[in-house]
Amino acid sequence: MPRYFFDIVDGQDLPDPEGSVHSDLAAARIEAIRYSAEVLKEMPERFWECERWVMTVSDARRSPLFTLHFHAEMAG
């Protein structure tokens, strides 16, 4: 099974040093959403304090496959 890396940038670079194995790209896409939700749930104040929150998912060669962008704005 292929290995995928889930790297986060939220004002700091938070690389995924080990990655994780998933059956295919569709499974990695589901894991990206699950993992993003887990991280955001654990550190909500950090999300509001950063300029951007981005997760880039890469393959075993560290070639980017897709990116998730989370963005929030205060009204007014």
Secondary structure, DSSP 4 states (H G I P E B T S, - for coil): --EEEEEEESSSEE--SS-EE-SSHHHHHHHHHHHHHHHHHH-HHHHHHSS-EEEEEE-TT--EEEEEEE------
